[in-house]
Amino acid sequence: MKIEPEIDKMWPERPDLTDLRSTLDNAARMIIDCYMHNGMLLICGNGGSSSDAEHTVAELMKSFEIRRPLDKSFKERLAIIDEKRGGYLAEKLEHGLPAISLSAHTALTTAISNDTDPDLIFAQQIIAYGNENDILVAISTSGNSRNILDACIAAKAINMKVIGITGKTGGKMKPLCDVLVNVPAADTAEIQELQRPALHIICRIVENHFYGEE
């Protein structure tokens, strides 16, 4: 069993998130189960939430706080293919936890907006990428963004789990979420200031599970 990360040290710094402790743990455990079953995360948001989606993908797809060295056998295969460059890759590459930001594909999202409906930019990607072992992480300060709601509906139809990251009320997203991380704020800027550390806590727990010390 992995030693739990030192999440406790964060609570004195973020007392406003203390009431979400069990919710954040539940979200992290759901993501761990997703990865254990070869699933991936599809993450979406608008504006600042779009930036948070891409930020979270970056924390998952490479080392966040813990080194993630490749397996010895894979390193050897790299070196066999190309002794010099393969050796370099074996040293520098690391394990990643698969995640995609649905906000990142400009040509695709503008094509969907132009050809179909701007509200469908995330739902269309869910239809293409999503499988029932995957999780949608839907970030919305209000919980009412139409394109986020459509993504949640599409994900639920595929039997994906949905983790909502919202403000205090949860908005219209609330009944569509398997886990709702509704940070205790109502102002957009304050919500965003709490969502980032909440997502960091989730990433810490997940990373520690797979790459932390025994």
C-alpha positions, 0 to 999 in steps of 0.5 A: 500500500502506498503511503498517503501524500502529505495532504494534511499540510495543505489544510492550514493554508486552505481552510476554505477547502476543509469541508471538501476533504472527503469529496476531493478524496472521492474524486481522486479515488474515482480517477484512480479506478478509471486508470486502473481500468485503462480509462482516461480523463476528458477535461473541459471548461470555458475561459479560465476554466479552460486554462484549468483544464489544460493545467490539470492535463499537464499535471497528469501527463507528466510528473507533477511532484513525483518522478515517474521513471519508465519500466526497465524493460521498456527502457531496454527496448528503446536502447535496442532500437537506437542505442544513443537516442533510445538511451536518451529517451529512456533517461528523459521520458516518464510515465503519464496518466492519460488525459485530454483537454477538450478545449485545446483543439482549435481547428476542431472546436471552430469547425464544430462551432461553424458547421454544427453548433458552438454549444456542441464543441465538447459533446462532439468530442465526448462522442468521439473519444469517450468510453464507459471506463473514462471520466469527464472532468467538467469545470464551470464556475456557475455550473450552468454553461450550456456546452459543459452541460451538453458534455455531461449529458453525452458522457452520461449517455456513454456511461462515463462518470462525471466529476463536476468542479463548480462554485458553491451551488453546483448549478444545473450540473449538480444532478449530472455529476457522480462527484461534485466538487463545489468550492465554497464561493459565489464570485467567479474570481474567488471560485477559480482561486479555489478550484486550482488548489482543489484540482492540485489536491486531486492530482497529488492523491492520484499521482501518489497512488501510482508513483509514491513510495511503498 
